[in-house]
Amino acid sequence: MSHRPFHHGNLRTVLLEQAEVVLRERGIDALSLRELAREAGVSHGAPRSHFIDRGALLDALAERGFIRLADRIREAASREPEDHARALHAAASAYLAFAERDPALLDLMFATKVGEPSEAVRGAAERLFGTMTDIMNAGVEAGAYDADDVGRLTLLLSATVQGIAALVTSRRITTPQSEALVDDAIRLFLKGASAG
């Protein structure tokens, strides 16, 4: 009879990393705390010290997803500090790359946000939208649009990129088509903003 330890190292991180692999490879229905414990080599009760139930695990995955996406977008946009259009394109491309790699995680992030999100999920989602707002504020400094338009334009850009990501992840368009759509969207976005 094998003995499974209750703890090992940083169990929360191990469980979340394994949960992302399961989500990516087999989908949300395959996620179970018991199965994650088995794969981590710990007792089936060990995950409960970090996640009271499956819902808490899903919230933690959504939180990590929002934080990682925000960080990737910020990093991508920061590589183009002198050209706002290129910064927007880099941010949108980072969003699409995330969506292509982890479509199930992206779906989970926004599905979790719709219900009664935990405070941690709400804060992580706000971090993503704060990142988008910061990028828009850089556009104000670059003279691309007025400060009064930042909130509206942030929502518009976020919705546009999320829509393009949904088209890619549902295989309605290819990655090269998505890049062309991003180019068109940003061109129209900046043209409309300067006309408004």
Disulfide bonds with the S-S distance in Angstrom:
none
